[in-house]
């Protein structure tokens, strides 16, 4: 599943201000405490008028869909980490190295290089899997 939000979160307006104020208020009430995200959301929501709440729904929808997307991605990575040793196929890394070999270093930001898309996709998938495995290892280390 790919997801492309049509807008994104707004960092202005009454909903954003209400969330910021609720977070600050809850922190002032108990500076050392961990503040529940739901408590911040409920406190901010209660400060909005019905019209402001209606306008804030777009941000809530975006946040929810992004969260669902993140959880689905994590589940796919968990499954891949358990089943897949590597996404790399054959000479993926060498193919990309060869294609970059003709480019002078350091590489300018606007430099374009023709690459083998499947090799690049495999390397990016492998990088994603490595990051996931590292985060799993870090979480397991924190539990101990």
Secondary structure, DSSP 8 states (H G I E B T S, - for coil): -----SS---SSSHHHHHHHHHHHHHHHHSTTS---HHHHHHHHHHTS-HHHHHHHHHHHHHHHHHHHHHHHHHHHHHHHHHH-S----TTHHHHHHHHHTTS-SS--TT------HHHHHHHHHHHHHHHHHHHHHHHHHHH-
